[in-house]
Amino acid sequence: MTTRPLRKDAARNWDRIVSVARELVDAGTPLQLNDVAHRAGLGVGTVYRHFPTAEALLETVATPCLETLVAHGEQAMADPDARRALEDFLFRTVEAQLTDASLPPVAAAPTDALPRTTELKQSLWSIGATLLTRAHKAGRVRPDLAAADVVPLMCGIAYAAQLHSGTTADRVTTAHRYLTALLEGVRTTAPRP
């Protein structure tokens, strides 16, 4: 959360807090700042100085995943094949939902604790909408698929894959199969002139 450079000891504490939070999130344990402080071997005040709320800490844990998704989205926008670009972005988004436990609750939160989270989520929304618009204009996806439909569909696929598979690799494979079926359903038969 801090914007100015941290002292070495403060930076070590910040890293330790985020590392412990990452472990807890990956284990499916809800973040509680007192618990994080105890597990990190730090005072509660130290944790609260860095992260005033559990939501801010969770968003910090999710930030690398969000940044990676934005970078993938920007790469997809450079792809001249509008359909392939959209599909690549959607596949990576679903994979991220299944492989990073911090992403679903942060993505679903109606408000954000950190401005950086808001910025990254807005970037992802904008990239997705742009990729869908490009695919519409190229006649590569059905015109009735709206940008507002994409997020719930991706969440639904991720949720369904979570229910029907065991390992992370199994869930990703299942999600790819479900997303492929969805994308075939929204494909147009031929590009419009």
C-alpha positions in Angstrom: 0.0 0.0 0.0 2.9 2.4 0.7 3.9 4.6 -2.2 7.2 5.9 -0.9 10.3 3.6 -0.7 10.3 1.5 2.4 13.2 1.1 4.8 14.8 -2.3 4.4 13.2 -3.7 7.6 9.8 -2.3 6.6 10.2 -3.8 3.1 11.1 -7.2 4.6 8.0 -6.9 6.8 5.8 -6.0 3.8 7.2 -8.9 1.9 6.6 -11.3 4.8 3.0 -10.1 5.3 2.2 -10.6 1.6 3.9 -14.0 1.5 1.9 -15.2 4.5 -1.3 -13.8 3.0 -0.5 -15.6 -0.2 -0.1 -18.9 1.7 -3.4 -18.4 3.5 -5.3 -17.4 0.3 -3.9 -20.5 -1.5 -5.0 -22.7 1.4 -8.5 -21.2 1.3 -8.2 -19.5 4.6 -10.0 -16.1 5.0 -7.6 -13.3 5.6 -7.7 -11.8 9.1 -5.0 -9.3 9.8 -4.4 -10.5 13.4 -3.9 -14.0 12.1 -1.5 -12.8 9.4 0.5 -10.9 12.0 0.7 -13.9 14.2 1.8 -16.3 11.4 4.3 -13.7 10.1 5.8 -13.2 13.5 5.0 -9.5 13.5 3.1 -7.2 15.7 -0.5 -6.5 14.7 0.3 -2.8 14.4 3.0 -3.5 11.8 0.5 -5.3 9.7 -2.1 -2.6 10.0 0.4 0.1 9.1 1.0 -1.6 5.8 -2.6 -2.9 5.2 -5.4 -1.1 7.0 -7.9 -3.8 5.9 -7.9 -7.4 4.9 -9.4 -6.3 1.6 -6.3 -4.2 0.9 -4.1 -7.1 1.7 -6.1 -9.5 -0.5 -6.0 -7.0 -3.4 -2.2 -6.7 -2.9 -1.9 -10.5 -3.2 -4.1 -10.4 -6.4 -2.2 -7.5 -8.0 0.5 -9.6 -9.8 -2.3 -11.8 -11.4 -4.3 -8.7 -12.5 -1.1 -7.1 -13.9 -0.3 -10.3 -15.8 -3.8 -10.5 -17.2 -3.6 -6.9 -18.4 -0.3 -7.6 -20.1 -1.8 -10.6 -21.8 -4.8 -8.5 -22.9 -2.5 -5.9 -24.3 -0.6 -8.6 -26.3 -3.9 -10.0 -27.5 -4.9 -6.6 -28.8 -1.9 -6.6 -31.0 -3.0 -9.9 -32.7 -4.5 -9.1 -36.1 -6.9 -12.1 -35.9 -9.8 -10.6 -33.9 -11.4 -13.9 -32.9 -8.1 -15.5 -31.9 -7.2 -12.4 -29.8 -10.6 -12.6 -28.0 -10.3 -16.3 -27.4 -6.8 -16.1 -26.1 -7.8 -13.3 -23.6 -10.8 -15.3 -22.4 -8.8 -18.5 -22.0 -6.2 -16.7 -19.9 -8.8 -15.0 -17.8 -10.6 -18.3 -17.0 -7.2 -20.0 -16.3 -6.3 -17.2 -13.9 -9.6 -17.6 -12.0 -8.8 -21.3 -11.5 -5.1 -21.0 -10.6 -5.0 -17.9 -8.4 -7.4 -18.1 -5.4 -7.0 -14.3 -4.8 -8.5 -13.3 -8.2 -12.2 -14.4 -7.9 -13.1 -12.5 -4.7 -11.2 -9.4 -5.8 -12.7 -9.5 -9.3 -16.2 -10.0 -7.8 -15.9 -7.2 -5.1 -18.3 -4.3 -5.9 -15.8 -1.8 -4.4 -12.0 -1.8 -4.2 -9.8 -0.9 -1.2 -6.9 0.2 -3.4 -6.9 2.6 -6.4 -4.5 0.2 -8.2 -7.0 -2.6 -8.1 -9.7 -0.3 -9.6 -7.3 0.7 -12.3 -6.4 -2.9 -13.2 -10.0 -4.0 -13.2 -11.0 -1.1 -15.4 -8.1 -2.0 -17.8 -9.3 -5.6 -18.0 -12.9 -4.6 -18.7 -11.8 -2.1 -21.4 -9.5 -4.7 -23.0 -12.2 -7.3 -23.0 -14.8 -4.9 -24.4 -12.3 -3.7 -27.1 -11.5 -7.3 -28.1 -15.2 -8.2 -28.3 -15.9 -5.1 -30.4 -13.1 -6.0 -32.8 -14.5 -9.6 -33.1 -18.0 -8.1 -33.8 -16.7 -5.8 -36.4 -14.8 -8.6 -38.1 -18.0 -10.7 -38.1 -16.2 -13.4 -36.0 -18.7 -13.6 -33.1 -22.5 -13.3 -32.9 -23.5 -9.6 -32.7 -25.9 -10.3 -29.8 -23.0 -11.3 -27.4 -22.6 -8.1 -25.3 -19.5 -7.1 -23.3 -21.7 -7.2 -20.1 -22.3 -10.9 -20.8 -18.7 -11.9 -21.0 -17.7 -11.5 -17.3 -20.7 -13.6 -15.9 -20.0 -16.2 -18.6 -16.3 -16.5 -17.6 -17.2 -16.7 -13.9 -19.8 -19.4 -14.7 -17.3 -21.4 -16.6 -14.7 -21.1 -13.8 -17.3 -22.0 -11.2 -18.5 -25.0 -13.2 -15.0 -26.2 -13.7 -14.3 -25.9 -9.9 -17.3 -28.2 -9.2 -16.6 -30.9 -11.7 -12.8 -31.5 -11.4 -10.1 -32.5 -8.9 -6.7 -31.0 -9.5 -5.9 -27.5 -10.8 -4.8 -29.1 -14.1 -8.1 -31.0 -14.3 -10.0 -27.8 -13.6 -8.1 -25.8 -16.3 -8.7 -28.6 -18.8 -12.4 -28.7 -18.0 -12.6 -24.9 -18.2 -10.9 -25.0 -21.6 -13.5 -27.6 -22.8 -16.4 -25.5 -21.5 -15.0 -22.3 -22.9 -14.4 -23.9 -26.3 -18.1 -25.1 -26.3 -19.2 -21.5 -25.4 -17.0 -19.9 -28.1 -18.3 -22.4 -30.7 -21.8 -21.3 -29.8 -21.1 -17.6 -30.3 -19.0 -18.1 -33.5 -20.5 -16.8 -36.8 -20.4 -19.1 -39.7 -18.4 -16.7 -41.9 -16.9 -13.2 -41.5 -19.2 -10.4 -42.6 -17.9 -8.4 -45.6 
